[in-house]
């Protein structure tokens, strides 16, 4: 498996993660439905959606981390609750 295979695997994992987060907030759809909707978009739109969701997740985690270990653990707990 070459670099393209690895890059494709990372891209699929990132798209799946973004779809799961969006589906957990958008209560009418499953993560598979959201992922298929994202996959049907042009590659540029997919990159914007996935990048935006992951960037928002990073910024939120950084804000919670400002409160130290307790803040970061609270963020992780909230992420588990939202995704579940």
N, C-alpha and C positions, 0 to 999 in steps of 0.2 A: 504494500500500500504506500503510495507516494505522498507528496505534500498535498496534492489536490484531495486525496482521500481524507487526510487529517483535517484540512481546512473545511471540507464538506461536513465532516462529523461535528466539528466545533460549531459550524453555522447551524446545523440542525438542532444541536443541543441548546444553543442560544435562542433560536426561534421557538423551540418547545418550551423553554423556561419563560420567555416573554408571553407566550400564548397562555400558559398556566396562570400567570399573574393577572393577565387581562381577564381571563375567564372567571377567576375567583372574585373579581370586582364587578363583572358584568354577569349577574346571576342567571340570565336566561339561557346561556350557552355553555357547552362543555369545552374543555380545553382542546379536544380534537376538532370541534367545529371552528373554534377561533384560529387554531393552527392552519386548518384548511383554507380559511378566509385569508389569512396572511399569505399563505403559499400561492394563492391565486393572483396576488398583487404583483406588479412589476418588481424586479429586483431592487430598484432604487427605493420604492415605497416600503418594501420589506425591511431594508436596511434602516430606514428612518424610524419605522415602528419599533423594531427590535432594539436599535440603539437608544431610542428615547425611553423605552421602558427600563432597559438596563441602566441607563444613566440616572433616571429618577430613583431607581433602587439604590444605586451607589450614593447619590446625594442624601437620601433619607437615612441610610446607614451611617454616613459620616456625621449627620446632625445628631443622631442618637448616640454615636460614639463620643461626642463631646461631653456627655454625662458620665463617661468612664465605663467601667466594666458593667455596672448595673444598667446603664443606658443601652449598651450594645446587647446585653442579654435580653432586655425588654424588646428591642428591635427584633431579635431572633424569635422571641415568643410571639410577637405580633405577626411576623411573617408566617410562622407555622399556623397560627389561627386563621389568617386570611387565606392561605393556600388550601387548608383543609376544608 
